[in-house]
Amino acid sequence: MNNQNKKTLKDLHLTDRFLFDEAMEDLVIRENILKVILGKEAEKEQSRSDFLRSVKLDLFAIEDEDNDVNEEILQEKEAGLVRRSRYKQAQLDRSLLVIGEDLISDLIDSYMISIMPFDLFGSQKFRYICKMGCIDVPDLILEDGSTRIFINTYGKNNEDETPEFIELMHYINETREEAANKFQSPRVKDIHKRLERIRSNKEVEDRWMSHTQSK
């Protein structure tokens, strides 16, 4: 039996895919996380439904906490994860289109956000915001409305991020009451309150037990 199977639902952090997926079913948690990550970009969305459907959240989690991600493994993951995000953004764009309508006017801004408890690119940043650019003119950004954001929850550039963003990163890594009590952000506190309800839910616990037994 591996470490994942020994964990109870209460032991899980948001870096565990099971709990993250359950949390994303709560639209308030999802919206709070997106608003902290996207900041001002989130305020540009015209409606709550457009905002939620224009973003796809994913989590690349390290399931076994006893295993370090060494350089060789990270290099192997790097190419695959970046290409995977390209594929998922294409899927997201396709889902935003309305069949039979003008495809261009229906294609609203979309965001593919990958949250990872490791640094995919090695620059020790919390956030890597990527848009399509031009090799010949480095300052030229193609404004096609698509954005991919890679989040490293263990970033070091605190001075570049808001206190609320940094609190969310800490909470994702340490999803505990003790951590939440130290935070000031109403959004992060609300995420914790709603997540505690999820972790106390008998149906969710049953799904977790079934999930671990299937491993």
PyRosetta script that sets phi, psi and omega in degrees:
from pyrosetta import init, pose_from_sequence

init()
pose = pose_from_sequence("MNNQNKKTLKDLHLTDRFLFDEAMEDLVIRENILKVILGKEAEKEQSRSDFLRSVKLDLFAIEDEDNDVNEEILQEKEAGLVRRSRYKQAQLDRSLLVIGEDLISDLIDSYMISIMPFDLFGSQKFRYICKMGCIDVPDLILEDGSTRIFINTYGKNNEDETPEFIELMHYINETREEAANKFQSPRVKDIHKRLERIRSNKEVEDRWMSHTQSK")
pose.set_psi(1, 129.6)
pose.set_omega(1, -178.2)
pose.set_phi(2, -90.2)
pose.set_psi(2, 175.7)
pose.set_omega(2, -176.8)
pose.set_phi(3, -60.7)
pose.set_psi(3, -35.2)
pose.set_omega(3, 180.0)
pose.set_phi(4, -60.3)
pose.set_psi(4, -40.0)
pose.set_omega(4, -178.4)
pose.set_phi(5, -72.2)
pose.set_psi(5, -22.5)
pose.set_omega(5, -179.8)
pose.set_phi(6, -80.9)
pose.set_psi(6, -17.6)
pose.set_omega(6, -176.8)
pose.set_phi(7, -71.8)
pose.set_psi(7, 141.8)
pose.set_omega(7, 169.2)
pose.set_phi(8, -92.7)
pose.set_psi(8, 169.2)
pose.set_omega(8, 178.7)
pose.set_phi(9, -58.7)
pose.set_psi(9, -36.6)
pose.set_omega(9, -179.7)
pose.set_phi(10, -67.3)
pose.set_psi(10, -22.9)
pose.set_omega(10, -178.6)
pose.set_phi(11, -79.1)
pose.set_psi(11, -16.7)
pose.set_omega(11, -171.2)
pose.set_phi(12, -73.9)
pose.set_psi(12, 142.4)
pose.set_omega(12, 170.3)
pose.set_phi(13, -102.3)
pose.set_psi(13, 171.9)
pose.set_omega(13, 176.7)
pose.set_phi(14, -69.4)
pose.set_psi(14, -10.7)
pose.set_omega(14, 173.5)
pose.set_phi(15, -78.2)
pose.set_psi(15, -6.6)
pose.set_omega(15, 172.7)
pose.set_phi(16, -87.2)
pose.set_psi(16, 124.8)
pose.set_omega(16, -173.9)
pose.set_phi(17, -56.5)
pose.set_psi(17, -38.7)
pose.set_omega(17, -177.1)
pose.set_phi(18, -59.7)
pose.set_psi(18, -50.3)
pose.set_omega(18, -177.8)
pose.set_phi(19, -68.1)
pose.set_psi(19, -37.7)
pose.set_omega(19, 178.7)
pose.set_phi(20, -60.6)
pose.set_psi(20, -45.0)
pose.set_omega(20, 179.8)
pose.set_phi(21, -63.8)
pose.set_psi(21, -40.2)
pose.set_omega(21, 177.7)
pose.set_phi(22, -64.7)
pose.set_psi(22, -40.8)
pose.set_omega(22, -179.7)
pose.set_phi(23, -63.5)
pose.set_psi(23, -37.9)
pose.set_omega(23, -177.7)
pose.set_phi(24, -69.4)
pose.set_psi(24, -13.4)
pose.set_omega(24, 174.1)
pose.set_phi(25, -73.3)
pose.set_psi(25, -20.4)
pose.set_omega(25, 176.2)
pose.set_phi(26, -87.0)
pose.set_psi(26, 110.0)
pose.set_omega(26, -173.2)
pose.set_phi(27, -64.8)
pose.set_psi(27, -27.2)
pose.set_omega(27, 178.8)
pose.set_phi(28, -71.5)
pose.set_psi(28, -43.3)
pose.set_omega(28, 175.8)
pose.set_phi(29, -60.1)
pose.set_psi(29, -46.7)
pose.set_omega(29, -178.0)
pose.set_phi(30, -60.9)
pose.set_psi(30, -44.9)
pose.set_omega(30, -179.2)
pose.set_phi(31, -65.7)
pose.set_psi(31, -40.8)
pose.set_omega(31, 178.4)
pose.set_phi(32, -62.0)
pose.set_psi(32, -44.9)
pose.set_omega(32, 178.9)
pose.set_phi(33, -61.8)
pose.set_psi(33, -44.6)
pose.set_omega(33, -179.2)
pose.set_phi(34, -64.0)
pose.set_psi(34, -40.5)
pose.set_omega(34, -178.6)
pose.set_phi(35, -67.1)
pose.set_psi(35, -34.9)
pose.set_omega(35, 177.1)
pose.set_phi(36, -69.6)
pose.set_psi(36, -42.0)
pose.set_omega(36, -177.5)
pose.set_phi(37, -72.5)
pose.set_psi(37, -43.4)
pose.set_omega(37, -175.3)
pose.set_phi(38, -86.1)
pose.set_psi(38, -22.6)
pose.set_omega(38, 177.4)
pose.set_phi(39, 59.4)
pose.set_psi(39, -123.9)
pose.set_omega(39, -176.5)
pose.set_phi(40, -63.6)
pose.set_psi(40, -29.4)
pose.set_omega(40, 179.3)
pose.set_phi(41, -58.6)
pose.set_psi(41, -36.0)
pose.set_omega(41, -178.6)
pose.set_phi(42, -64.6)
pose.set_psi(42, -31.6)
pose.set_omega(42, -177.9)
pose.set_phi(43, -72.9)
pose.set_psi(43, -16.3)
pose.set_omega(43, -178.9)
pose.set_phi(44, -77.5)
pose.set_psi(44, -21.8)
pose.set_omega(44, -176.8)
pose.set_phi(45, -64.6)
pose.set_psi(45, 138.9)
pose.set_omega(45, -172.7)
pose.set_phi(46, -74.9)
pose.set_psi(46, -31.1)
pose.set_omega(46, -178.6)
pose.set_phi(47, -144.8)
pose.set_psi(47, 159.9)
pose.set_omega(47, -179.6)
pose.set_phi(48, -61.4)
pose.set_psi(48, -41.4)
pose.set_omega(48, -177.8)
pose.set_phi(49, -67.0)
pose.set_psi(49, -41.0)
pose.set_omega(49, 176.6)
pose.set_phi(50, -63.1)
pose.set_psi(50, -40.9)
pose.set_omega(50, -179.2)
pose.set_phi(51, -60.5)
pose.set_psi(51, -47.7)
pose.set_omega(51, -176.3)
pose.set_phi(52, -70.0)
pose.set_psi(52, -37.4)
pose.set_omega(52, -175.9)
pose.set_phi(53, -81.9)
pose.set_psi(53, -14.1)
pose.set_omega(53, -179.0)
pose.set_phi(54, -86.8)
pose.set_psi(54, 0.0)
pose.set_omega(54, -177.5)
pose.set_phi(55, -123.8)
pose.set_psi(55, 134.6)
pose.set_omega(55, 170.8)
pose.set_phi(56, -115.0)
pose.set_psi(56, 125.5)
pose.set_omega(56, 178.0)
pose.set_phi(57, -101.8)
pose.set_psi(57, 137.3)
pose.set_omega(57, 174.2)
pose.set_phi(58, -137.4)
pose.set_psi(58, 159.4)
pose.set_omega(58, -179.6)
pose.set_phi(59, -133.4)
pose.set_psi(59, 123.3)
pose.set_omega(59, 172.6)
pose.set_phi(60, -100.1)
pose.set_psi(60, 101.9)
pose.set_omega(60, -172.0)
pose.set_phi(61, -104.0)
pose.set_psi(61, 149.5)
pose.set_omega(61, 170.9)
pose.set_phi(62, -89.6)
pose.set_psi(62, 107.3)
pose.set_omega(62, -172.9)
pose.set_phi(63, -70.6)
pose.set_psi(63, -39.6)
pose.set_omega(63, -176.2)
pose.set_phi(64, -101.6)
pose.set_psi(64, 106.5)
pose.set_omega(64, -174.3)
pose.set_phi(65, -71.8)
pose.set_psi(65, -13.0)
pose.set_omega(65, 179.5)
pose.set_phi(66, -82.9)
pose.set_psi(66, -10.9)
pose.set_omega(66, -178.8)
pose.set_phi(67, -101.4)
pose.set_psi(67, 127.7)
pose.set_omega(67, 174.6)
pose.set_phi(68, -79.9)
pose.set_psi(68, 148.9)
pose.set_omega(68, 173.5)
pose.set_phi(69, -90.7)
pose.set_psi(69, 102.8)
pose.set_omega(69, -176.9)
pose.set_phi(70, -86.0)
pose.set_psi(70, 174.1)
pose.set_omega(70, -172.3)
pose.set_phi(71, -61.2)
pose.set_psi(71, -38.8)
pose.set_omega(71, -178.1)
pose.set_phi(72, -64.0)
pose.set_psi(72, -46.0)
pose.set_omega(72, 179.8)
pose.set_phi(73, -64.9)
pose.set_psi(73, -41.0)
pose.set_omega(73, -178.5)
pose.set_phi(74, -64.5)
pose.set_psi(74, -36.3)
pose.set_omega(74, 177.4)
pose.set_phi(75, -65.6)
pose.set_psi(75, -38.4)
pose.set_omega(75, 178.7)
pose.set_phi(76, -67.3)
pose.set_psi(76, -37.9)
pose.set_omega(76, -179.6)
pose.set_phi(77, -71.7)
pose.set_psi(77, -32.3)
pose.set_omega(77, -169.2)
pose.set_phi(78, -57.1)
pose.set_psi(78, -53.6)
pose.set_omega(78, -177.9)
pose.set_phi(79, -63.4)
pose.set_psi(79, -41.7)
pose.set_omega(79, -178.0)
pose.set_phi(80, -65.7)
pose.set_psi(80, -40.5)
pose.set_omega(80, -177.6)
pose.set_phi(81, -70.4)
pose.set_psi(81, -38.0)
pose.set_omega(81, 178.7)
pose.set_phi(82, -66.4)
pose.set_psi(82, -43.4)
pose.set_omega(82, 178.6)
pose.set_phi(83, -68.1)
pose.set_psi(83, -34.2)
pose.set_omega(83, 176.8)
pose.set_phi(84, -63.0)
pose.set_psi(84, -39.2)
pose.set_omega(84, 179.6)
pose.set_phi(85, -66.8)
pose.set_psi(85, -34.7)
pose.set_omega(85, 176.0)
pose.set_phi(86, -62.5)
pose.set_psi(86, -44.7)
pose.set_omega(86, 179.7)
pose.set_phi(87, -63.6)
pose.set_psi(87, -42.8)
pose.set_omega(87, -177.6)
pose.set_phi(88, -70.8)
pose.set_psi(88, -32.7)
pose.set_omega(88, 176.6)
pose.set_phi(89, -67.5)
pose.set_psi(89, -37.0)
pose.set_omega(89, 176.3)
pose.set_phi(90, -62.1)
pose.set_psi(90, -40.5)
pose.set_omega(90, 176.9)
pose.set_phi(91, -63.7)
pose.set_psi(91, -41.0)
pose.set_omega(91, 179.2)
pose.set_phi(92, -62.9)
pose.set_psi(92, -46.6)
pose.set_omega(92, 179.1)
pose.set_phi(93, -59.4)
pose.set_psi(93, -41.4)
pose.set_omega(93, -180.0)
pose.set_phi(94, -63.0)
pose.set_psi(94, -39.1)
pose.set_omega(94, -178.7)
pose.set_phi(95, -69.7)
pose.set_psi(95, -19.9)
pose.set_omega(95, -178.7)
pose.set_phi(96, -83.3)
pose.set_psi(96, -13.5)
pose.set_omega(96, -178.0)
pose.set_phi(97, -81.8)
pose.set_psi(97, 144.7)
pose.set_omega(97, 176.3)
pose.set_phi(98, -103.0)
pose.set_psi(98, 119.7)
pose.set_omega(98, -177.0)
pose.set_phi(99, -60.5)
pose.set_psi(99, 132.3)
pose.set_omega(99, 178.0)
pose.set_phi(100, 90.1)
pose.set_psi(100, -6.4)
pose.set_omega(100, 179.4)
pose.set_phi(101, -102.4)
pose.set_psi(101, 174.5)
pose.set_omega(101, 176.3)
pose.set_phi(102, -66.4)
pose.set_psi(102, 111.3)
pose.set_omega(102, -172.2)
pose.set_phi(103, -62.2)
pose.set_psi(103, -38.3)
pose.set_omega(103, -176.4)
pose.set_phi(104, -67.5)
pose.set_psi(104, -46.0)
pose.set_omega(104, -177.3)
pose.set_phi(105, -70.1)
pose.set_psi(105, -23.7)
pose.set_omega(105, 179.6)
pose.set_phi(106, -81.1)
pose.set_psi(106, -15.0)
pose.set_omega(106, -173.1)
pose.set_phi(107, -83.3)
pose.set_psi(107, 86.6)
pose.set_omega(107, 179.5)
pose.set_phi(108, -75.4)
pose.set_psi(108, 167.7)
pose.set_omega(108, 177.8)
pose.set_phi(109, -57.1)
pose.set_psi(109, 137.9)
pose.set_omega(109, -179.8)
pose.set_phi(110, -129.7)
pose.set_psi(110, 150.2)
pose.set_omega(110, -177.3)
pose.set_phi(111, -131.5)
pose.set_psi(111, 127.8)
pose.set_omega(111, 172.9)
pose.set_phi(112, -109.0)
pose.set_psi(112, 114.1)
pose.set_omega(112, -175.2)
pose.set_phi(113, -113.7)
pose.set_psi(113, 121.8)
pose.set_omega(113, 177.3)
pose.set_phi(114, -110.7)
pose.set_psi(114, 120.2)
pose.set_omega(114, -178.5)
pose.set_phi(115, -104.7)
pose.set_psi(115, 122.8)
pose.set_omega(115, -173.7)
pose.set_phi(116, -132.9)
pose.set_psi(116, 136.4)
pose.set_omega(116, 175.5)
pose.set_phi(117, -84.0)
pose.set_psi(117, 39.2)
pose.set_omega(117, 175.1)
pose.set_phi(118, -160.7)
pose.set_psi(118, 164.4)
pose.set_omega(118, -175.5)
pose.set_phi(119, -94.6)
pose.set_psi(119, 105.7)
pose.set_omega(119, -175.8)
pose.set_phi(120, -68.9)
pose.set_psi(120, -30.3)
pose.set_omega(120, -173.3)
pose.set_phi(121, -111.5)
pose.set_psi(121, -8.6)
pose.set_omega(121, 170.9)
pose.set_phi(122, 81.5)
pose.set_psi(122, 12.7)
pose.set_omega(122, 180.0)
pose.set_phi(123, -100.4)
pose.set_psi(123, 7.5)
pose.set_omega(123, 175.9)
pose.set_phi(124, 62.4)
pose.set_psi(124, 25.3)
pose.set_omega(124, 177.2)
pose.set_phi(125, -93.5)
pose.set_psi(125, 151.7)
pose.set_omega(125, 174.2)
pose.set_phi(126, -71.7)
pose.set_psi(126, -35.1)
pose.set_omega(126, -167.2)
pose.set_phi(127, -138.2)
pose.set_psi(127, 130.3)
pose.set_omega(127, 174.3)
pose.set_phi(128, -118.9)
pose.set_psi(128, 108.2)
pose.set_omega(128, -178.4)
pose.set_phi(129, -97.5)
pose.set_psi(129, 119.7)
pose.set_omega(129, -173.2)
pose.set_phi(130, -119.5)
pose.set_psi(130, 127.6)
pose.set_omega(130, 172.6)
pose.set_phi(131, -127.1)
pose.set_psi(131, 159.3)
pose.set_omega(131, -179.2)
pose.set_phi(132, -69.5)
pose.set_psi(132, 129.6)
pose.set_omega(132, -179.2)
pose.set_phi(133, -123.2)
pose.set_psi(133, -168.6)
pose.set_omega(133, -177.7)
pose.set_phi(134, -123.2)
pose.set_psi(134, 126.9)
pose.set_omega(134, -179.5)
pose.set_phi(135, -64.6)
pose.set_psi(135, -41.1)
pose.set_omega(135, -176.0)
pose.set_phi(136, -75.0)
pose.set_psi(136, -27.1)
pose.set_omega(136, 177.7)
pose.set_phi(137, -128.1)
pose.set_psi(137, 87.9)
pose.set_omega(137, -172.4)
pose.set_phi(138, -55.3)
pose.set_psi(138, -29.3)
pose.set_omega(138, -178.9)
pose.set_phi(139, -82.0)
pose.set_psi(139, -6.9)
pose.set_omega(139, -177.7)
pose.set_phi(140, -83.1)
pose.set_psi(140, 120.4)
pose.set_omega(140, 175.8)
pose.set_phi(141, -111.3)
pose.set_psi(141, 126.6)
pose.set_omega(141, 177.3)
pose.set_phi(142, -76.6)
pose.set_psi(142, 113.9)
pose.set_omega(142, -177.3)
pose.set_phi(143, -82.7)
pose.set_psi(143, 69.8)
pose.set_omega(143, -179.6)
pose.set_phi(144, -95.8)
pose.set_psi(144, 3.4)
pose.set_omega(144, 175.6)
pose.set_phi(145, 85.1)
pose.set_psi(145, 1.1)
pose.set_omega(145, -178.9)
pose.set_phi(146, -106.3)
pose.set_psi(146, 134.9)
pose.set_omega(146, -179.2)
pose.set_phi(147, -136.2)
pose.set_psi(147, 133.9)
pose.set_omega(147, 172.3)
pose.set_phi(148, -114.3)
pose.set_psi(148, 130.1)
pose.set_omega(148, -178.0)
pose.set_phi(149, -122.1)
pose.set_psi(149, 123.9)
pose.set_omega(149, 177.9)
pose.set_phi(150, -107.4)
pose.set_psi(150, 119.7)
pose.set_omega(150, -176.9)
pose.set_phi(151, -103.3)
pose.set_psi(151, 126.6)
pose.set_omega(151, 171.7)
pose.set_phi(152, -105.5)
pose.set_psi(152, 107.6)
pose.set_omega(152, -173.6)
pose.set_phi(153, -68.8)
pose.set_psi(153, -9.5)
pose.set_omega(153, 177.5)
pose.set_phi(154, -110.5)
pose.set_psi(154, 32.3)
pose.set_omega(154, 179.2)
pose.set_phi(155, -62.4)
pose.set_psi(155, 163.8)
pose.set_omega(155, -177.0)
pose.set_phi(156, -115.7)
pose.set_psi(156, -11.3)
pose.set_omega(156, -173.5)
pose.set_phi(157, -88.4)
pose.set_psi(157, 61.9)
pose.set_omega(157, -179.2)
pose.set_phi(158, -55.2)
pose.set_psi(158, -34.3)
pose.set_omega(158, -175.4)
pose.set_phi(159, -66.1)
pose.set_psi(159, -18.7)
pose.set_omega(159, -178.1)
pose.set_phi(160, -93.3)
pose.set_psi(160, -6.2)
pose.set_omega(160, -175.0)
pose.set_phi(161, -120.1)
pose.set_psi(161, 160.4)
pose.set_omega(161, 178.7)
pose.set_phi(162, -76.8)
pose.set_psi(162, 154.5)
pose.set_omega(162, 175.9)
pose.set_phi(163, -56.4)
pose.set_psi(163, -35.6)
pose.set_omega(163, 179.8)
pose.set_phi(164, -65.1)
pose.set_psi(164, -42.4)
pose.set_omega(164, 178.7)
pose.set_phi(165, -61.5)
pose.set_psi(165, -45.3)
pose.set_omega(165, -179.3)
pose.set_phi(166, -64.3)
pose.set_psi(166, -38.4)
pose.set_omega(166, 176.1)
pose.set_phi(167, -61.8)
pose.set_psi(167, -41.3)
pose.set_omega(167, 178.6)
pose.set_phi(168, -62.5)
pose.set_psi(168, -41.6)
pose.set_omega(168, 178.6)
pose.set_phi(169, -61.2)
pose.set_psi(169, -44.8)
pose.set_omega(169, 177.9)
pose.set_phi(170, -62.0)
pose.set_psi(170, -39.2)
pose.set_omega(170, -177.9)
pose.set_phi(171, -69.6)
pose.set_psi(171, -36.8)
pose.set_omega(171, 176.6)
pose.set_phi(172, -61.4)
pose.set_psi(172, -40.6)
pose.set_omega(172, -179.5)
pose.set_phi(173, -74.1)
pose.set_psi(173, -37.5)
pose.set_omega(173, -176.4)
pose.set_phi(174, -128.1)
pose.set_psi(174, 80.7)
pose.set_omega(174, -174.5)
pose.set_phi(175, -82.0)
pose.set_psi(175, 76.4)
pose.set_omega(175, -173.7)
pose.set_phi(176, -136.5)
pose.set_psi(176, 156.8)
pose.set_omega(176, 178.0)
pose.set_phi(177, -59.4)
pose.set_psi(177, -41.9)
pose.set_omega(177, -177.9)
pose.set_phi(178, -61.1)
pose.set_psi(178, -38.5)
pose.set_omega(178, 179.1)
pose.set_phi(179, -69.5)
pose.set_psi(179, -46.0)
pose.set_omega(179, -177.5)
pose.set_phi(180, -61.8)
pose.set_psi(180, -34.4)
pose.set_omega(180, -178.0)
pose.set_phi(181, -65.8)
pose.set_psi(181, -22.6)
pose.set_omega(181, -178.7)
pose.set_phi(182, -86.6)
pose.set_psi(182, -12.2)
pose.set_omega(182, -173.3)
pose.set_phi(183, -83.7)
pose.set_psi(183, 155.5)
pose.set_omega(183, 178.8)
pose.set_phi(184, -104.5)
pose.set_psi(184, -23.5)
pose.set_omega(184, -173.8)
pose.set_phi(185, -68.3)
pose.set_psi(185, 122.5)
pose.set_omega(185, 175.6)
pose.set_phi(186, -60.4)
pose.set_psi(186, -34.2)
pose.set_omega(186, -180.0)
pose.set_phi(187, -66.8)
pose.set_psi(187, -45.2)
pose.set_omega(187, -179.5)
pose.set_phi(188, -66.5)
pose.set_psi(188, -38.8)
pose.set_omega(188, 177.0)
pose.set_phi(189, -63.0)
pose.set_psi(189, -39.2)
pose.set_omega(189, 179.0)
pose.set_phi(190, -68.2)
pose.set_psi(190, -39.4)
pose.set_omega(190, 175.3)
pose.set_phi(191, -57.0)
pose.set_psi(191, -46.0)
pose.set_omega(191, -179.3)
pose.set_phi(192, -63.0)
pose.set_psi(192, -44.9)
pose.set_omega(192, -178.9)
pose.set_phi(193, -59.9)
pose.set_psi(193, -45.1)
pose.set_omega(193, -178.9)
pose.set_phi(194, -71.7)
pose.set_psi(194, -33.9)
pose.set_omega(194, 178.7)
pose.set_phi(195, -68.4)
pose.set_psi(195, -34.9)
pose.set_omega(195, 177.0)
pose.set_phi(196, -62.7)
pose.set_psi(196, -35.8)
pose.set_omega(196, 175.9)
pose.set_phi(197, -64.0)
pose.set_psi(197, -39.6)
pose.set_omega(197, 178.8)
pose.set_phi(198, -64.1)
pose.set_psi(198, -44.1)
pose.set_omega(198, -177.9)
pose.set_phi(199, -71.4)
pose.set_psi(199, -15.6)
pose.set_omega(199, 177.9)
pose.set_phi(200, -98.1)
pose.set_psi(200, -0.3)
pose.set_omega(200, -176.5)
pose.set_phi(201, -80.9)
pose.set_psi(201, 125.4)
pose.set_omega(201, -176.0)
pose.set_phi(202, -63.9)
pose.set_psi(202, -37.7)
pose.set_omega(202, -179.8)
pose.set_phi(203, -65.8)
pose.set_psi(203, -39.6)
pose.set_omega(203, 177.6)
pose.set_phi(204, -66.1)
pose.set_psi(204, -41.3)
pose.set_omega(204, 177.9)
pose.set_phi(205, -61.2)
pose.set_psi(205, -40.2)
pose.set_omega(205, 177.7)
pose.set_phi(206, -63.9)
pose.set_psi(206, -40.1)
pose.set_omega(206, 178.0)
pose.set_phi(207, -64.6)
pose.set_psi(207, -38.5)
pose.set_omega(207, 178.0)
pose.set_phi(208, -64.2)
pose.set_psi(208, -42.8)
pose.set_omega(208, 178.7)
pose.set_phi(209, -62.2)
pose.set_psi(209, -43.0)
pose.set_omega(209, 178.2)
pose.set_phi(210, -64.3)
pose.set_psi(210, -38.4)
pose.set_omega(210, 179.1)
pose.set_phi(211, -63.4)
pose.set_psi(211, -44.3)
pose.set_omega(211, -178.3)
pose.set_phi(212, -69.7)
pose.set_psi(212, -34.7)
pose.set_omega(212, -179.8)
pose.set_phi(213, -70.9)
pose.set_psi(213, -23.1)
pose.set_omega(213, -179.4)
pose.set_phi(214, -82.5)
pose.set_psi(214, -10.2)
pose.set_omega(214, -179.3)
pose.set_phi(215, -72.9)
pose.dump_pdb("model.pdb")
